[in-house]
Amino acid sequence: MKTNINLPNIWGQGEIFAFSGLEGECSYFNSLCGTLMADRLGIQFRNLSEKDKRAYFAVKLKNIYNIYYECVTSDMICAIIKDNDGKSYNLDILFVNQNTILLKSKSPIDAALVFDYDVVIEEKDSVRVYKSDKDVFAIAKKRQNEDILISVSYGENSVQNAVSAFDTDLDALINSRVAFYQNLPRPEFRDINEERLYYKCFSILRSTIYTPEGKLDYCSLTPHRFPHRAIWLWDTAYLITGLKHMSYDVAKQAVLAILQCSCEDGFLPHMTTPEWQSNITQPPVLAWAALHLYEYGKDKDFLVEAFDRLAKYVEWDLNNRDINGNGLPEWVVSDDPFCRCDESGMDNTPRFDDVDEMDCIDFASFLANDMRCLSEIARIIGRDEDSKLWKDRFDTIKEKINTILWDDEDGFYYDRKVSDNEFHKVKSVASFIPLFAGICDKEKAKKLVEHLNNPNEFKTAFPIPTISADDKTYPTRDMFRGTVWLNFNYLIEIGLINYGFEKEAEELRNKTIETLKHWYLNDGVIYEFYDSMNEFSPSRLSRKGTPLQPYMPEFRYQAVRDFSWGACAVIEFLQKK
């Protein structure tokens, strides 16, 4: 493999291995997704028809001294195998379509499919077929000159795909995928490992793209192909920040795909698939995402197409999430102790422990920000009356946030309980969203930054924790109960810049990049969230329950690996650096 850039080259347990919708059909229902194994050169397939069944593609190595990886990406693994006799061989493993993997090597290797459930085995024209009630796999092997070729395919056409994979010009495919990374915008890097981290992030983003399917006429995005797989509202907004650098067209389509799920009254679900959608929503950030894309690519037609549905969704929030009628919205809260407020996106935050409806600082700030963005979008597309309407609404909610949710005594924004109109004084990362949304005056912004700079509150070893270090629940190291989520770091960094706190923004960018680089070099993945004390690998952090060891996410989800939010934050931070 020839390249003038340093691609990611670390094999890590749980890394996503899947085909990308950038290169061809990639569907929610039918595409094969795997994760890299820890104890062997192999792939565990994750999205079979039945969750309690597992299949593995394992490479059999003989007389091996070492393996040197040239690249380990979401759809391409290129390595050099060195044997005990001093000979070296190339080994390439690539997805060639959404259901088929092709392996090529000159080394005397073999590979097998392994199942932990009963399958019926058949032989068809030198192809071995494995069948269960709902799943079909095929594996085929061929010697071509000095090369050993092994293909594995999944689904109804697995036999045909396994055989036709041998016609793939694998060298040309490798060159094409290397060229993808070479053509990306290239910032300056401090070192080789920072460069590898950067391309690792784009590797993750490649795997998030689905092609049109079912009710969705556009490409859509998932935050991770395993374990959740579905398409999420606010996740899509974060994903387009990184995706725009590699496909502006797909980034626009992803926003339109979410809007295509809107109901007649404007409601947008927090989660959707090509056939189903949920009945709760998520933070309103799509107008911000749409304006963000326009500012990058200047496609006014995209804004024209999106505007009415973006506005209708914000109207829905105003009409359906303000039970006390004071102009500030409340999240829907459930009785699930592990997921009290899925709608907020901060599933198990202590903010919602032992309370119900609250006027919420994050909801109000996100809503205000989308109003501000709708005003700007309307101005750009020549709808001056709408621009004034949304500007007035932004001004109104901004005043309410600063009047009702700001506590002068603590110099901090808090949620306020509907039941008794008292502050719910839990200091969380949500209270910094007013920086991002342009809600604060300069004095309030300065107060917030003082909290960010306080080592007893939010300036932890790796900032910014989702709960202040002086809170009684800190540190539980469980999702939103004190860990670091990179989407908040990203939003707060934007706010710091907007209010002139360049030094603090730079420190946050640098600390984020260095921390993610450290754990990528250690574990080979980008995680869903991180230890704010930076003591433990995220693989050891809780996620609504103690993490299982060894890694068994099929039984209990853990800090998701190869999670795209963190990847996008790193991409944006390195671009700014």
C-alpha positions as CSV (number, residue, x, y, z in Angstrom):
1,M,0.0,0.0,0.0
2,K,1.5,3.3,-1.1
3,T,0.5,6.5,0.6
4,N,2.1,9.8,1.6
5,I,-0.1,10.2,4.7
6,N,-0.2,8.4,8.0
7,L,-3.4,6.4,8.2
8,P,-4.8,4.9,11.4
9,N,-3.0,1.6,12.0
10,I,-4.0,0.4,15.4
11,W,-6.1,-2.8,15.8
12,G,-8.5,-2.3,18.7
13,Q,-11.2,-4.5,20.2
14,G,-14.6,-3.3,19.2
15,E,-13.6,-1.2,16.2
16,I,-16.3,-0.9,13.6
17,F,-15.8,-2.8,10.4
18,A,-18.5,-2.1,7.8
19,F,-19.2,-0.9,4.3
20,S,-19.8,2.8,3.6
21,G,-22.7,4.3,1.8
22,L,-20.2,6.6,0.1
23,E,-19.3,3.7,-2.1
24,G,-22.6,2.0,-2.9
25,E,-25.8,0.6,-1.4
26,C,-25.6,0.4,2.4
27,S,-28.9,-0.3,4.0
28,Y,-30.1,-0.2,7.6
29,F,-31.8,-3.6,7.3
30,N,-29.4,-5.6,5.1
31,S,-25.8,-4.5,5.4
32,L,-23.3,-6.5,7.4
33,C,-21.5,-4.9,10.3
34,G,-18.7,-6.3,12.3
35,T,-16.3,-5.3,15.1
36,L,-12.7,-6.3,15.5
37,M,-11.9,-9.0,18.0
38,A,-9.4,-8.9,20.8
39,D,-7.9,-12.4,20.9
40,R,-7.4,-13.1,17.3
41,L,-7.2,-11.6,13.8
42,G,-11.0,-11.8,13.3
43,I,-14.3,-10.0,13.0
44,Q,-17.4,-10.6,15.1
45,F,-20.6,-9.9,13.1
46,R,-23.0,-7.8,15.1
47,N,-26.2,-7.2,13.3
48,L,-27.6,-10.7,12.6
49,S,-31.3,-11.3,12.6
50,E,-31.4,-12.6,16.2
51,K,-29.4,-10.7,18.9
52,D,-28.5,-13.8,20.9
53,K,-26.7,-15.4,17.9
54,R,-23.1,-14.6,17.1
55,A,-20.9,-15.4,14.1
56,Y,-17.2,-14.8,13.6
57,F,-14.8,-14.5,10.7
58,A,-11.5,-15.8,11.9
59,V,-8.2,-15.7,10.1
60,K,-5.9,-18.7,10.7
61,L,-2.2,-17.8,10.9
62,K,0.7,-20.2,10.8
63,N,4.4,-19.8,11.6
64,I,3.8,-16.1,12.4
65,Y,6.4,-13.9,14.1
66,N,4.6,-10.5,14.0
67,I,2.0,-8.4,12.2
68,Y,2.6,-4.8,11.2
69,Y,-0.5,-2.8,10.3
70,E,-0.2,-0.2,7.6
71,C,-3.8,0.8,8.1
72,V,-6.8,-0.2,10.1
73,T,-9.9,1.7,9.0
74,S,-13.7,1.0,9.0
75,D,-13.7,-0.9,5.7
76,M,-10.0,-1.7,5.0
77,I,-7.2,-3.5,6.9
78,C,-3.8,-3.7,5.3
79,A,-1.0,-5.4,7.1
80,I,2.4,-7.0,6.6
81,I,2.9,-10.5,8.1
82,K,6.4,-11.5,9.1
83,D,6.9,-15.2,9.7
84,N,9.5,-17.0,11.8
85,D,11.7,-17.6,8.7
86,G,12.1,-13.9,8.1
87,K,9.7,-13.8,5.1
88,S,7.2,-11.0,4.8
89,Y,3.7,-11.1,3.2
90,N,1.0,-8.6,2.6
91,L,-2.4,-9.2,4.0
92,D,-5.4,-7.2,2.9
93,I,-9.0,-7.4,4.2
94,L,-11.6,-5.1,2.6
95,F,-15.4,-4.7,2.4
96,V,-16.2,-4.9,-1.4
97,N,-19.9,-4.3,-1.0
98,Q,-22.3,-4.0,1.9
99,N,-22.4,-7.8,2.6
100,T,-19.1,-9.1,1.3
101,I,-15.5,-9.1,2.7
102,L,-12.5,-10.1,0.6
103,L,-9.2,-11.2,2.0
104,K,-6.0,-11.5,-0.1
105,S,-2.5,-12.6,0.9
106,K,0.5,-14.5,-0.3
107,S,1.0,-15.9,3.1
108,P,0.0,-19.5,3.7
109,I,-3.1,-18.5,5.7
110,D,-6.6,-19.8,6.0
111,A,-9.9,-18.4,7.4
112,A,-13.1,-19.8,8.7
113,L,-16.6,-18.9,9.8
114,V,-17.4,-19.8,13.3
115,F,-20.8,-19.8,15.0
116,D,-22.0,-20.2,18.5
117,Y,-25.4,-21.5,17.4
118,D,-26.6,-24.4,15.2
119,V,-26.2,-24.0,11.5
120,V,-26.8,-26.3,8.5
121,I,-23.7,-26.6,6.3
122,E,-23.9,-27.1,2.6
123,E,-21.2,-27.2,-0.2
124,K,-22.1,-25.5,-3.4
125,D,-19.4,-25.3,-6.2
126,S,-16.5,-25.0,-3.8
127,V,-18.5,-22.5,-1.7
128,R,-19.4,-23.5,1.9
129,V,-22.8,-22.2,2.9
130,Y,-24.0,-21.9,6.5
131,K,-27.8,-21.6,7.1
132,S,-29.9,-20.9,10.2
133,D,-33.6,-20.1,10.4
134,K,-33.0,-16.4,9.4
135,D,-29.4,-16.0,8.4
136,V,-27.2,-17.3,5.5
137,F,-23.4,-17.0,5.2
138,A,-21.1,-18.2,2.5
139,I,-17.4,-18.5,2.4
140,A,-15.3,-19.2,-0.7
141,K,-11.6,-19.7,-1.3
142,K,-9.5,-19.5,-4.4
143,R,-5.8,-19.5,-5.3
144,Q,-5.0,-17.0,-8.0
145,N,-1.3,-17.1,-9.2
146,E,0.6,-16.6,-5.9
147,D,-2.3,-15.1,-4.0
148,I,-4.7,-16.8,-1.6
149,L,-8.2,-15.2,-1.9
150,I,-10.9,-15.8,0.7
151,S,-14.3,-14.1,0.6
152,V,-17.2,-14.2,3.1
153,S,-20.7,-12.9,2.3
154,Y,-24.0,-12.6,4.1
155,G,-27.6,-12.7,3.0
156,E,-29.8,-14.1,0.3
157,N,-27.3,-13.7,-2.5
158,S,-24.3,-14.7,-0.3
159,V,-23.1,-17.5,-2.7
160,Q,-23.2,-15.3,-5.7
161,N,-21.5,-12.4,-3.9
162,A,-18.8,-14.6,-2.4
163,V,-17.8,-15.9,-5.8
164,S,-18.1,-12.6,-7.7
165,A,-15.9,-10.9,-5.1
166,F,-12.9,-12.7,-6.7
167,D,-13.3,-10.5,-9.7
168,T,-12.6,-7.4,-7.6
169,D,-9.4,-5.5,-8.5
170,L,-8.3,-5.3,-4.9
171,D,-5.3,-3.1,-5.5
172,A,-7.4,-0.6,-7.4
173,L,-9.9,-0.6,-4.5
174,I,-7.1,0.0,-2.0
175,N,-5.8,2.9,-4.0
176,S,-9.2,4.4,-4.3
177,R,-9.8,4.3,-0.5
178,V,-6.3,5.6,0.2
179,A,-7.1,8.5,-2.3
180,F,-10.2,9.3,-0.2
181,Y,-8.1,10.1,2.8
182,Q,-5.4,11.9,0.7
183,N,-8.1,14.2,-0.8
184,L,-9.4,15.3,2.6
185,P,-8.5,18.8,3.9
186,R,-5.2,18.5,5.7
187,P,-4.5,20.7,8.7
188,E,-1.0,21.0,10.3
189,F,-0.3,18.1,12.7
190,R,1.9,18.2,15.8
191,D,3.1,14.6,15.2
192,I,2.3,11.4,13.3
193,N,-0.1,10.1,15.9
194,E,-2.2,13.2,15.7
195,E,-2.4,12.7,12.0
196,R,-3.4,9.1,12.5
197,L,-6.1,10.2,14.9
198,Y,-7.4,12.7,12.4
199,Y,-7.8,10.1,9.7
200,K,-9.2,7.6,12.2
201,C,-12.0,10.1,12.8
202,F,-12.9,10.2,9.1
203,S,-12.7,6.4,9.0
204,I,-15.4,6.3,11.6
205,L,-17.5,8.8,9.7
206,R,-17.3,6.7,6.5
207,S,-19.1,3.9,8.4
208,T,-22.1,6.1,9.5
209,I,-23.7,6.6,6.1
210,Y,-26.8,4.7,4.9
211,T,-28.1,5.0,1.4
212,P,-31.8,5.8,0.7
213,E,-34.2,3.1,2.0
214,G,-37.8,2.6,2.8
215,K,-39.5,6.0,3.6
216,L,-36.2,7.8,3.4
217,D,-35.4,9.3,0.0
218,Y,-32.1,10.6,1.1
219,C,-28.8,9.3,2.6
220,S,-29.0,9.2,6.3
221,L,-26.5,8.9,9.2
222,T,-26.3,6.8,12.3
223,P,-24.0,7.8,15.2
224,H,-22.6,4.2,15.2
225,R,-23.4,1.1,13.2
226,F,-23.3,-0.9,16.4
227,P,-25.0,-1.2,18.9
228,H,-27.8,1.3,18.2
229,R,-27.8,1.4,14.3
230,A,-30.8,3.8,14.1
231,I,-30.9,7.4,12.9
232,W,-31.0,10.1,15.6
233,L,-32.1,13.7,15.5
234,W,-29.4,15.6,17.4
235,D,-26.7,13.1,16.5
236,T,-27.2,13.9,12.8
237,A,-26.7,17.6,13.6
238,Y,-23.3,16.9,15.2
239,L,-22.3,14.4,12.5
240,I,-22.7,16.9,9.6
241,T,-20.0,19.1,11.2
242,G,-17.4,16.5,10.3
243,L,-19.1,15.0,7.4
244,K,-19.2,18.2,5.4
245,H,-15.4,18.0,4.9
246,M,-15.7,14.6,3.1
247,S,-19.1,14.9,1.4
248,Y,-21.1,18.1,1.5
249,D,-23.9,16.5,-0.6
250,V,-24.4,13.6,1.9
251,A,-24.3,16.1,4.8
252,K,-27.2,18.0,3.3
253,Q,-29.1,14.9,2.5
254,A,-28.7,13.7,6.1
255,V,-30.5,16.8,7.4
256,L,-33.3,16.4,4.7
257,A,-33.7,12.8,5.7
258,I,-34.4,13.8,9.3
259,L,-36.9,16.4,8.1
260,Q,-38.6,13.9,5.9
261,C,-39.6,12.1,9.2
262,S,-41.6,15.2,10.4
263,C,-45.2,14.7,11.2
264,E,-48.0,17.0,9.9
265,D,-47.9,19.1,13.1
266,G,-44.1,19.5,12.9
267,F,-43.1,16.9,15.4
268,L,-39.7,15.2,14.8
269,P,-38.8,11.9,16.4
270,H,-35.6,11.5,18.4
271,M,-35.0,8.2,16.7
272,T,-36.0,6.7,13.4
273,T,-35.4,3.8,11.0
274,P,-36.6,3.4,7.4
275,E,-39.8,1.9,8.7
276,W,-40.4,3.2,12.3
277,Q,-40.0,6.2,14.5
278,S,-40.2,7.1,18.2
279,N,-42.7,9.2,19.9
280,I,-40.4,11.6,21.8
281,T,-38.1,14.3,20.4
282,Q,-34.6,15.6,21.1
283,P,-32.8,18.9,21.4
284,P,-33.7,21.3,18.6
285,V,-30.4,21.7,16.7
286,L,-31.4,21.1,13.1
287,A,-31.8,24.8,12.1
288,W,-28.3,25.4,13.5
289,A,-27.0,22.3,11.5
290,A,-28.6,23.6,8.3
291,L,-27.1,27.1,8.7
292,H,-23.8,25.6,9.6
293,L,-23.9,23.7,6.3
294,Y,-24.9,26.8,4.4
295,E,-22.0,28.8,5.8
296,Y,-19.6,26.0,4.6
297,G,-21.0,25.4,1.1
298,K,-23.3,28.4,0.4
299,D,-26.1,26.3,-1.0
300,K,-29.1,28.6,-0.7
301,D,-31.4,26.1,-2.5
302,F,-30.8,23.7,0.4
303,L,-32.0,26.3,2.9
304,V,-35.1,27.0,0.8
305,E,-36.0,23.3,0.8
306,A,-35.4,22.9,4.5
307,F,-36.8,26.1,6.0
308,D,-40.5,25.5,6.4
309,R,-40.0,22.1,8.1
310,L,-37.3,23.5,10.4
311,A,-39.6,26.3,11.4
312,K,-42.5,24.0,11.9
313,Y,-40.5,21.8,14.3
314,V,-39.5,24.7,16.5
315,E,-43.2,25.7,16.5
316,W,-44.0,22.2,17.7
317,D,-41.6,22.5,20.6
318,L,-43.2,25.9,21.6
319,N,-46.7,24.4,21.4
320,N,-46.1,21.1,23.1
321,R,-43.3,21.4,25.6
322,D,-44.4,24.4,27.8
323,I,-46.9,23.0,30.3
324,N,-46.8,26.1,32.6
325,G,-47.1,28.6,29.7
326,N,-44.2,30.8,30.8
327,G,-42.4,30.6,27.4
328,L,-39.7,28.2,28.6
329,P,-39.8,24.5,27.6
330,E,-39.7,21.3,29.7
331,W,-38.4,17.9,28.7
332,V,-40.6,14.8,29.1
333,V,-39.3,12.9,32.1
334,S,-39.9,9.1,32.6
335,D,-39.8,6.7,35.6
336,D,-36.9,4.8,34.3
337,P,-34.0,5.2,36.8
338,F,-31.4,4.6,34.1
339,C,-33.0,6.9,31.6
340,R,-35.0,9.6,33.3
341,C,-34.8,12.0,30.4
342,D,-34.0,10.3,27.1
343,E,-35.6,13.3,25.3
344,S,-32.9,15.7,26.6
345,G,-30.2,13.4,25.2
346,M,-28.6,13.3,28.7
347,D,-30.3,10.0,29.6
348,N,-29.2,9.5,33.2
349,T,-28.0,13.0,34.3
350,P,-28.5,13.8,38.1
351,R,-30.4,16.9,37.0
352,F,-33.5,14.7,36.8
353,D,-33.0,12.7,40.0
354,D,-36.1,12.9,42.2
355,V,-37.7,15.7,40.1
356,D,-40.3,15.8,37.3
357,E,-41.1,18.8,35.1
358,M,-38.6,21.6,35.0
359,D,-38.0,24.7,32.9
360,C,-34.7,23.4,31.5
361,I,-31.7,25.5,30.6
362,D,-30.4,23.3,27.8
363,F,-33.8,23.0,26.1
364,A,-34.5,26.7,26.3
365,S,-31.0,27.6,25.0
366,F,-31.1,25.1,22.2
367,L,-34.6,26.4,21.2
368,A,-33.4,30.0,21.4
369,N,-30.4,29.1,19.2
370,D,-32.5,27.5,16.6
371,M,-34.8,30.6,16.6
372,R,-31.7,32.7,16.0
373,C,-30.6,30.4,13.1
374,L,-34.1,30.4,11.6
375,S,-34.0,34.2,11.6
376,E,-30.7,34.2,9.7
377,I,-31.9,31.5,7.3
378,A,-35.0,33.5,6.5
379,R,-32.9,36.6,5.9
380,I,-30.6,34.6,3.5
381,I,-33.5,33.2,1.4
382,G,-35.3,36.5,1.3
383,R,-38.2,35.9,3.7
384,D,-37.8,39.1,5.7
385,E,-41.1,38.8,7.6
386,D,-40.1,35.4,8.9
387,S,-36.7,36.7,9.7
388,K,-38.2,39.4,11.9
389,L,-40.6,36.9,13.5
390,W,-37.9,34.5,14.6
391,K,-35.6,37.4,15.7
392,D,-38.4,38.7,18.0
393,R,-39.0,35.2,19.4
394,F,-35.3,34.8,20.0
395,D,-35.1,38.1,21.9
396,T,-38.2,37.1,24.0
397,I,-36.9,33.7,25.1
398,K,-33.4,35.1,25.6
399,E,-34.9,37.6,28.1
400,K,-36.9,34.9,29.8
401,I,-33.8,32.6,30.2
402,N,-31.8,35.4,31.8
403,T,-34.7,36.5,34.0
404,I,-36.0,33.1,35.1
405,L,-33.1,30.6,34.9
406,W,-30.1,32.8,36.0
407,D,-29.1,32.7,39.6
408,D,-27.3,35.9,40.7
409,E,-26.1,34.4,43.9
410,D,-24.2,31.5,42.3
411,G,-23.5,33.3,39.0
412,F,-24.9,30.3,37.1
413,Y,-27.9,29.1,35.1
414,Y,-30.1,26.4,36.6
415,D,-33.2,24.4,35.8
416,R,-36.3,25.6,37.6
417,K,-38.9,23.2,39.0
418,V,-42.4,23.7,37.7
419,S,-43.9,22.3,41.0
420,D,-42.6,25.0,43.4
421,N,-40.9,27.4,41.0
422,E,-37.6,26.9,42.9
423,F,-34.2,26.4,41.3
424,H,-33.0,22.8,41.0
425,K,-29.4,23.5,41.9
426,V,-27.5,20.8,40.1
427,K,-24.5,22.3,38.3
428,S,-24.2,20.5,34.9
429,V,-22.7,21.0,31.6
430,A,-26.1,21.9,30.3
431,S,-25.8,25.3,32.0
432,F,-23.0,26.4,29.5
433,I,-25.2,26.0,26.4
434,P,-26.2,29.7,26.8
435,L,-22.6,30.5,25.7
436,F,-23.2,28.5,22.5
437,A,-26.7,30.0,21.9
438,G,-25.6,33.7,22.4
439,I,-27.9,34.1,25.5
440,C,-25.5,35.7,28.0
441,D,-24.3,39.2,28.3
442,K,-20.6,39.7,28.8
443,E,-20.8,39.7,32.6
444,K,-22.8,36.4,32.7
445,A,-20.4,34.9,30.2
446,K,-17.5,35.9,32.4
447,K,-19.2,34.2,35.4
448,L,-19.7,31.0,33.5
449,V,-16.1,30.9,32.4
450,E,-15.1,31.3,36.1
451,H,-17.0,28.1,36.8
452,L,-15.2,26.5,33.8
453,N,-11.8,27.5,35.2
454,N,-12.5,26.3,38.7
455,P,-10.7,23.0,39.4
456,N,-13.3,22.2,42.1
457,E,-16.1,22.4,39.5
458,F,-15.5,21.9,35.8
459,K,-11.7,22.2,35.2
460,T,-11.0,18.5,35.8
461,A,-8.1,16.6,34.5
462,F,-10.0,16.2,31.3
463,P,-12.7,18.9,31.0
464,I,-15.7,19.4,30.7
465,P,-17.4,16.9,33.1
466,T,-21.2,16.6,32.6
467,I,-21.6,17.2,36.4
468,S,-19.6,19.6,38.5
469,A,-16.8,18.0,40.6
470,D,-18.4,19.4,43.8
471,D,-21.7,17.7,43.2
472,K,-22.6,14.9,45.6
473,T,-22.9,12.4,42.7
474,Y,-19.4,13.0,41.3
475,P,-17.6,11.0,40.2
476,T,-19.8,8.0,39.3
477,R,-18.2,7.7,35.9
478,D,-21.5,6.6,34.4
479,M,-22.6,8.3,31.2
480,F,-23.9,11.8,32.0
481,R,-23.1,11.5,35.7
482,G,-19.6,13.1,35.6
483,T,-17.9,11.8,32.4
484,V,-17.0,14.0,29.4
485,W,-19.1,14.0,26.2
486,L,-17.4,15.6,23.2
487,N,-20.5,17.2,21.8
488,F,-20.7,19.5,24.8
489,N,-17.0,20.3,24.5
490,Y,-17.6,21.2,20.9
491,L,-20.6,23.5,21.6
492,I,-18.9,25.2,24.5
493,E,-15.7,25.8,22.5
494,I,-17.9,27.6,19.9
495,G,-19.4,29.7,22.7
496,L,-16.0,30.6,24.2
497,I,-14.8,31.9,20.9
498,N,-18.0,33.9,20.3
499,Y,-17.5,35.6,23.6
500,G,-13.8,36.3,23.1
501,F,-12.4,33.6,25.4
502,E,-9.9,32.5,22.8
503,K,-7.3,31.2,25.4
504,E,-9.9,29.0,27.1
505,A,-11.2,27.7,23.8
506,E,-7.6,26.8,22.7
507,E,-6.9,25.0,26.0
508,L,-10.2,23.0,25.6
509,R,-9.3,22.0,22.0
510,N,-5.8,21.0,22.9
511,K,-6.8,19.0,25.9
512,T,-9.5,17.2,24.0
513,I,-7.2,16.3,21.1
514,E,-4.5,15.1,23.5
515,T,-6.8,13.0,25.6
516,L,-8.5,11.3,22.6
517,K,-5.1,10.7,21.0
518,H,-3.9,9.0,24.2
519,W,-6.8,6.6,24.4
520,Y,-6.8,6.0,20.7
521,L,-3.2,4.9,20.9
522,N,-4.0,2.8,23.9
523,D,-7.3,1.2,22.7
524,G,-7.6,1.8,19.0
525,V,-11.0,3.4,19.2
526,I,-12.8,6.7,19.7
527,Y,-15.2,6.3,22.7
528,E,-18.7,7.6,23.4
529,F,-17.6,9.4,26.6
530,Y,-14.4,9.8,28.7
531,D,-13.3,9.8,32.3
532,S,-13.1,13.4,33.4
533,M,-10.3,12.5,35.9
534,N,-8.5,10.8,32.9
535,E,-7.5,7.9,35.1
536,F,-9.4,5.0,33.5
537,S,-9.8,3.8,29.9
538,P,-13.4,4.5,28.8
539,S,-13.7,0.8,28.4
540,R,-13.9,0.6,32.2
541,L,-16.6,3.3,32.6
542,S,-20.2,2.4,33.5
543,R,-23.0,2.8,31.1
544,K,-26.3,2.4,33.0
545,G,-24.6,-0.5,34.8
546,T,-21.2,-1.8,35.6
547,P,-19.2,-2.7,32.4
548,L,-18.9,-6.3,31.7
549,Q,-15.4,-7.8,31.4
550,P,-14.5,-9.2,28.9
551,Y,-16.2,-6.8,26.5
552,M,-19.6,-8.2,25.7
553,P,-21.9,-5.3,24.4
554,E,-24.4,-7.8,23.1
555,F,-25.4,-8.4,26.8
556,R,-24.8,-4.9,28.2
557,Y,-24.0,-1.7,26.3
558,Q,-20.8,-0.1,27.4
559,A,-19.1,3.2,26.4
560,V,-19.7,2.8,22.7
561,R,-16.6,2.3,20.6
562,D,-15.9,4.2,17.3
563,F,-18.5,6.7,18.3
564,S,-18.9,9.5,15.7
565,W,-19.6,12.6,18.0
566,G,-16.1,12.5,19.3
567,A,-14.7,12.0,15.9
568,C,-16.4,15.1,14.6
569,A,-15.2,17.2,17.5
570,V,-11.6,16.2,16.8
571,I,-11.9,16.9,13.1
572,E,-13.3,20.4,13.8
573,F,-10.8,21.1,16.6
574,L,-7.8,20.1,14.3
575,Q,-9.2,22.2,11.5
576,K,-9.3,25.2,13.8
577,K,-5.9,24.6,15.2
